[in-house]
Amino acid sequence: MSEDTILFSRDGPVARVTLNAPERHNALGVAQIRWLRDCLQTIAQDDALRVLLLTGAGERTFCAGASLDQFRGGTMSGELFSTLTDQLAALPIPSVCALNGDVFGGGAEIALCCDYRIGIQGSRMLVPAARIGICYPVNGIRRFVERLGHAAATRLLIASEELDADTLARIGFLHQVVERERLDAHAEAMARHLAALAPLAVRAMKRIVAGVIDGSIDGAAAETLVMRCSQSRDLQEGLAAQREKRPPQFTGE
C-alpha cells in the first residue's frame, strides 16, 4: 500500500515525509507518486506548517527514483514523474532533504527540488539515464542546469558520472555532509531553525528567489509580497523581539 511506503506526519510546524520502501531502495511507483503528491498538496494548503523534512527509510539508499519495473511495463513515464518534482519544487514552504544513503536516478531530482540537502559521508550519487537510454524531460534538465550549473549538469546527466559526497558538496548539490549517526539531528535542527523564522517573509522570499532563478519573476507580484511583509504583525513582533532580546513568536500575520 502506498500509505505504508510513504509516511506522512506532523510535528508542530514541521511536516515529515519518509520514503518507506528500503527493500526496493525507496523507488517510487505510480501509486507512491500519487500518494506523495497528495501529501504535498496537504502540506501546501496547511498554513500551520512551516517546513518540510523529507528523508528515506533504511541505511542504503535515499531514493532510486521512478520504478524501472513500471517503466518497462509502460505504466511509468518521465512526464508522470515530473508532475511530482514540479509540485515539490513549487512547495511554498522551505524543504530540507536528509539523504540517508545513496541517490540514484530521479531520486537526485527529488532531492534537488528541496531547498536544503544534507548527505552522509561515504554516500554516492548516480543518474543512469544515459546508460539505459532515457532522456530526462525538459523541466528536469532545466532544474539541474539552473541549480547546479552547466558543468555539473553535464557530468551528472550526459556523462552519467558517479559522484561521491565530497564532490557533491563541491558542486553545490549537498549543503552539508555529516556522519550517518548525526544526520537526523542535523536535519531536525535545520527544520526547527526554518520553522522559527517569520513565515510570511520566508514564503515570499522563496517565491521571489524561484522566479529570479527561472526568469519568471513578476515585479508587481513580488512588490506585493514585499509590501505584505512590511505591513505584517510578524515584522512588528520581530522588531520588538530584537529590541527586547528575546526569541520572536511569529504567527504568520
C-alpha positions as CSV (number, residue, x, y, z in Angstrom):
1,M,0.0,0.0,0.0
2,S,1.3,3.5,-0.9
3,E,0.1,4.7,2.6
4,D,2.7,2.3,4.1
5,T,5.5,3.2,1.7
6,I,5.1,7.0,2.0
7,L,4.9,8.0,5.7
8,F,3.5,11.5,6.5
9,S,3.2,13.1,9.9
10,R,3.1,16.5,11.5
11,D,5.2,17.7,14.5
12,G,4.1,21.2,15.3
13,P,5.1,23.3,12.3
14,V,7.2,20.6,10.8
15,A,5.8,18.2,8.2
16,R,7.7,14.9,7.9
17,V,7.6,12.7,4.8
18,T,9.6,9.4,4.7
19,L,10.0,7.2,1.7
20,N,9.5,3.9,3.3
21,A,10.4,1.0,0.9
22,P,14.0,0.3,1.7
23,E,13.8,-3.2,0.3
24,R,13.5,-1.6,-3.1
25,H,15.7,1.3,-2.5
26,N,12.7,3.6,-1.9
27,A,11.9,3.7,-5.6
28,L,8.6,5.3,-6.4
29,G,5.8,3.6,-8.4
30,V,2.7,5.2,-9.8
31,A,0.8,4.7,-6.5
32,Q,3.6,6.2,-4.4
33,I,3.9,9.2,-6.7
34,R,0.1,9.8,-6.4
35,W,0.2,9.4,-2.6
36,L,3.2,11.7,-2.3
37,R,1.5,14.3,-4.4
38,D,-1.5,14.2,-2.1
39,C,0.8,14.7,0.9
40,L,2.4,17.7,-0.8
41,Q,-0.9,19.2,-1.6
42,T,-2.0,18.8,2.0
43,I,1.2,20.4,3.2
44,A,0.9,23.4,0.8
45,Q,-2.6,24.1,2.0
46,D,-1.9,24.0,5.7
47,D,-0.7,27.4,6.9
48,A,0.3,25.9,10.3
49,L,3.1,24.0,8.6
50,R,6.3,26.0,8.0
51,V,8.8,23.4,6.8
52,L,9.0,20.0,5.2
53,L,11.6,17.4,6.3
54,L,12.0,14.7,3.6
55,T,14.0,11.6,4.1
56,G,14.2,7.9,3.3
57,A,14.0,4.7,5.4
58,G,16.9,2.3,5.7
59,E,20.7,2.8,5.6
60,R,21.4,2.0,1.9
61,T,19.5,4.4,-0.4
62,F,17.6,7.7,-0.1
63,C,15.7,7.1,-3.3
64,A,16.3,5.2,-6.6
65,G,13.8,7.4,-8.4
66,A,11.0,6.0,-10.5
67,S,10.3,2.3,-10.6
68,L,12.2,0.8,-13.5
69,D,9.9,-2.2,-13.5
70,Q,7.0,0.1,-14.1
71,F,9.0,1.9,-16.9
72,R,9.5,-1.5,-18.5
73,G,5.8,-2.3,-18.1
74,G,4.7,1.1,-19.6
75,T,2.8,2.4,-16.6
76,M,5.5,4.8,-15.6
77,S,6.8,7.8,-17.6
78,G,9.2,10.7,-17.2
79,E,6.2,13.1,-17.6
80,L,4.4,11.5,-14.7
81,F,7.5,11.7,-12.5
82,S,7.8,15.4,-13.5
83,T,4.4,16.1,-12.0
84,L,5.8,15.1,-8.6
85,T,9.1,17.0,-8.9
86,D,7.4,20.2,-10.2
87,Q,5.0,20.1,-7.3
88,L,7.8,19.6,-4.8
89,A,9.9,22.4,-6.2
90,A,6.8,24.7,-6.1
91,L,6.1,24.0,-2.4
92,P,5.5,27.4,-0.8
93,I,7.4,26.5,2.4
94,P,11.1,25.6,2.6
95,S,12.1,21.9,2.5
96,V,15.0,20.0,4.0
97,C,16.1,16.7,2.4
98,A,18.0,14.3,4.7
99,L,19.7,11.9,2.3
100,N,20.1,8.8,4.4
101,G,22.1,6.9,1.8
102,D,23.0,6.7,-1.9
103,V,20.9,8.5,-4.5
104,F,20.1,7.2,-7.9
105,G,18.1,8.4,-10.9
106,G,15.1,10.5,-10.2
107,G,15.9,10.4,-6.5
108,A,18.6,13.0,-7.3
109,E,16.0,15.3,-8.8
110,I,13.7,14.8,-5.8
111,A,16.5,16.0,-3.6
112,L,17.4,18.8,-5.9
113,C,13.8,20.1,-5.7
114,C,14.3,20.7,-1.9
115,D,15.9,23.9,-0.6
116,Y,18.5,22.3,1.7
117,R,20.2,18.9,1.3
118,I,22.2,17.1,4.0
119,G,24.1,14.0,3.0
120,I,26.2,11.4,4.8
121,Q,29.8,10.6,4.5
122,G,30.6,7.7,2.1
123,S,27.4,8.1,0.1
124,R,27.3,8.5,-3.7
125,M,25.0,9.6,-6.5
126,L,24.4,8.3,-10.0
127,V,21.9,9.4,-12.6
128,P,22.0,6.5,-15.1
129,A,19.5,7.8,-17.7
130,A,22.1,8.0,-20.5
131,R,23.3,4.5,-19.6
132,I,19.9,2.9,-20.2
133,G,18.6,5.2,-23.0
134,I,16.3,7.6,-21.1
135,C,16.2,11.3,-21.9
136,Y,15.1,13.4,-18.9
137,P,12.1,15.7,-19.5
138,V,12.9,19.4,-20.2
139,N,11.8,20.6,-16.7
140,G,14.1,18.1,-15.0
141,I,17.1,19.1,-17.2
142,R,16.4,22.7,-16.7
143,R,16.4,22.2,-12.9
144,F,19.8,20.5,-12.9
145,V,21.3,23.3,-15.1
146,E,19.7,26.2,-13.1
147,R,20.5,24.9,-9.7
148,L,23.9,23.2,-10.3
149,G,25.3,24.9,-13.4
150,H,26.2,23.7,-16.9
151,A,29.3,21.8,-15.9
152,A,27.8,19.8,-13.1
153,A,24.6,19.1,-15.1
154,T,26.6,17.6,-18.0
155,R,28.7,15.4,-15.6
156,L,25.6,14.1,-14.0
157,L,23.2,13.8,-16.9
158,I,25.2,13.5,-20.1
159,A,28.3,11.7,-18.9
160,S,26.3,9.8,-16.2
161,E,29.3,10.1,-13.7
162,E,29.1,8.6,-10.3
163,L,30.0,11.3,-7.7
164,D,30.9,10.9,-4.1
165,A,29.6,13.0,-1.2
166,D,32.6,15.4,-1.1
167,T,32.2,16.1,-4.8
168,L,28.5,16.6,-4.4
169,A,29.2,19.2,-1.8
170,R,31.8,21.0,-4.0
171,I,29.3,21.3,-6.9
172,G,26.6,22.6,-4.6
173,F,24.3,19.6,-4.6
174,L,24.8,19.0,-0.9
175,H,24.8,21.8,1.6
176,Q,26.3,19.7,4.4
177,V,28.0,16.3,4.7
178,V,27.8,14.7,8.1
179,E,28.4,11.3,9.7
180,R,25.5,8.9,9.4
181,E,24.7,9.0,13.1
182,R,24.4,12.8,13.1
183,L,22.1,13.1,10.1
184,D,18.8,13.1,11.9
185,A,20.0,15.7,14.4
186,H,21.3,18.0,11.8
187,A,18.2,17.7,9.6
188,E,16.0,18.3,12.7
189,A,18.0,21.3,13.7
190,M,17.7,22.8,10.3
191,A,14.0,22.2,10.1
192,R,13.4,23.7,13.5
193,H,15.6,26.7,12.6
194,L,13.5,27.3,9.5
195,A,10.2,26.8,11.3
196,A,11.1,29.5,13.8
197,L,11.6,32.2,11.2
198,A,8.9,34.6,10.0
199,P,6.7,32.5,7.7
200,L,5.4,35.4,5.6
201,A,8.9,36.6,4.8
202,V,10.2,33.0,4.2
203,R,7.4,32.2,1.8
204,A,7.7,35.5,0.0
205,M,11.5,35.2,-0.5
206,K,11.3,31.6,-1.5
207,R,8.8,32.6,-4.2
208,I,10.8,35.5,-5.4
209,V,14.1,33.6,-5.5
210,A,12.4,30.9,-7.6
211,G,11.2,33.5,-10.0
212,V,14.6,35.1,-10.3
213,I,16.2,31.7,-11.0
214,D,13.9,30.6,-13.7
215,G,13.3,34.0,-15.2
216,S,9.6,34.1,-14.4
217,I,9.8,36.9,-11.8
218,D,6.8,39.3,-11.9
219,G,7.9,42.6,-10.5
220,A,4.4,43.7,-9.4
221,A,3.6,40.4,-7.7
222,A,7.0,40.5,-6.0
223,E,6.4,44.0,-4.7
224,T,3.0,42.9,-3.3
225,L,4.8,40.2,-1.4
226,V,7.3,42.7,-0.1
227,M,4.6,45.1,1.0
228,R,2.6,42.4,2.8
229,C,5.7,41.6,4.9
230,S,6.4,45.2,5.6
231,Q,2.8,45.7,6.9
232,S,2.6,42.5,8.9
233,R,2.3,41.9,12.6
234,D,5.3,39.5,12.2
235,L,7.5,42.4,11.3
236,Q,6.4,44.3,14.4
237,E,7.0,41.2,16.5
238,G,10.4,40.6,15.0
239,L,11.5,44.2,15.7
240,A,10.1,44.0,19.3
241,A,11.8,40.7,20.0
242,Q,15.1,42.1,18.7
243,R,14.7,45.2,20.9
244,E,13.8,43.1,23.9
245,K,16.4,40.5,23.3
246,R,14.0,37.6,23.2
247,P,13.0,34.9,20.7
248,P,10.3,36.1,18.4
249,Q,6.9,34.4,18.3
250,F,5.7,34.7,14.7
251,T,2.1,33.9,13.8
252,G,2.2,34.4,10.0
253,E,0.0,37.5,10.1
